[in-house]
Amino acid sequence: MGRYILTEEVRSELKLPLGMLIKGPVNVVVKSISEIIENNRPSKIISVGDVVSRSMLENGLKVDVFIVDNKSIRKPVEPIAYKAKKTLHLVNPAGTISGEAWRVIDEAINSEGPVKVLVDGEEDLLTIVAVLLAPENSIVVYGQPGEGAVVIDVDEGAKERIYKIISRMIYKPEN
């Protein structure tokens, strides 16, 4: 599996929410996510990002996989003090999706949760990997800086939208 590199065109597109944007302070966002989980009973719940993962875990929401890099808006943050059943590591440079990301996130999704995926580099683009690898009827939640959180209902339509985005990135096969 090679790596995908972000283009400027795709970067600006990814600034828009890829799913349903839930605006507001943490308590409002977490309450909305909690209601979505209760109503939809997703097969897997995956969070991408330190702030949204911490907010969900500290408020008692079930998270099967949380993907973090111990940073928020590129500044170091306190690691999440949550005991995962398993911690996996991967290297993912900023602006890319590494080949390793696919293997590690697939393992995380197919393990008994909660699984922490600790990223050396940047986890932002790994929302794409999570949506493409998650079973249908899962949800992927990520933070929208300064606004709230985005919830993506993983279904055929969501996978198609995400696939169209990744197909416009630059693909470099691994040597």
N, C-alpha and C positions, 0 to 999 in steps of 0.2 A: 504494500500500500504506500503510495507516495504522499506528498503533502500538498495541501491547497494553500494558495497565497491570495490574500485579499487584494482586490483592485479598488481604486478610488470610487468607481461607479457603485460597486457592491457596498463599500463602506458607508456611503451616504444613504443607500437603501436600508441598511441595517440599523440606522438611527431611528427608523420608524418601528413601532411595535410589531412583532411577528405573530401576535395573538391578541387576546383581550387585555387592554391596559386597565389596571386597577389603580386609580389615583388616590393619594391621601397619605396621612401619617401611618406609621407602622401598625398601630392597633386596628385601624380601619382596613388596611390591606390584608393583614393576617386573618381578621374576621371573615372577609370576603373569600379568601383562599380556603379557609376552614369550611365555609358553606359549600363551595364548589366541590371540595373533597367529599363532604357528607352526601351531597346530591348525586354526584357522578360515580362515586365508588371506583376511582381509577385503579387499573391493574398495577401501575407503577407511578410513584411520585418522585420526580427528579428536580432538584433545584440547582441552579447554576449561579454562582456568585456568593461572596462571603456575607454581605449584608442580608440578602433575602434568605439564605440558608440559616443564618443565625436567628433571624426573626422567626422563621417557621419552627425551628427546633426548640428555641427558648420558650415558645408559646405552646409547646406540646403537640404540634402538628406532626403527623407521621410523614417521614421522608425516607424513601428507599435508597436513594443515591443523592449525595450532595457533592458538587464539584466546586472546589475552592482553590484560591491561590494565595490566601493570607494577605490580600490587598483589596483596597476599595478605591476606585478612581486612581489607580496606580500608586497609592500610598499604602505603606504597610499597616495592617490592622492586627489586633490580637487574634491568634489562632482560636478557632471555635473549640471550646472545651466540651465536647460531646463525645461520648464513648461509642464509636462505631464498631460494628462486628468485625469489620475488615477495613484496612486503609490501603489504597492502591496509589502508586505514584506515576506521574507521566511528565515528560518534558514537552512543552508546547510554546514555541517562541511567539511573541506578539505579532498579530496580523497574519497568523497561519493556523492551519489545522494539520498537526503532525500525523504521520502514518501511525505512530504509536497510540495516538488518541483514540482511534477506532477500536483497536484491540482492547485497551484498558477500559474504556467506557462500556464496551460490549460485555466484558467480564463483570464489571460492576453491576450492570443492569440484570445480568443473569445469575447474580449471587443473592444469598439471603441477606436482606438489609438489616440495619442501615449500613451502607458502604460509603466511606469518605474517599473521594478522589482528590488527591493533593497535587496541584499542578505547579510545576516549576516553570514559570513563564507567565502566560496569560490564559485565562479560562473563558473570556468573552465569546469567542467563536464556537466554543464547545456546545453551546445550545443547539447548533446545527447538527452536530454529531448525535446528541441526545435524542433529538426529534427523529432523526433517520433510523436510529437503532432501537428506540423504545417500542414496545408492543403497542398496537392500537388500543385505544381507551386508556392510555396513560396521560399524565399531564406533565409538562415541563414548565417550570417557573423560573423566571430570571428577573433581575432588578432593572428598572428603567431609571437611571440616575436623575435625581431631582424631581421625579414624578411619582414613583411607586413601583409596582411590579407588573409583569406581563405573564399571563397564563396561556399556554398553548395546549389546546386539546389535540392530542395526537390521534389523527385519523388519516385516511387516504389523502384527503385534500391538503392537510397540513404537510404531510410528507412530500406531496407533489410541489407545493409552494417552496419548501426548503430545498428540494432537489433542483428546482429552477435557479435558485440563488447560487447554490454551490457549483452548478454547471457553468456559471459565468465567472468563477474564480480561476486563477491560473493553477494548473495541475503540473507538478514536477514529480516524475517517477523517482523512486529511491534507487540509488546505484547498487 
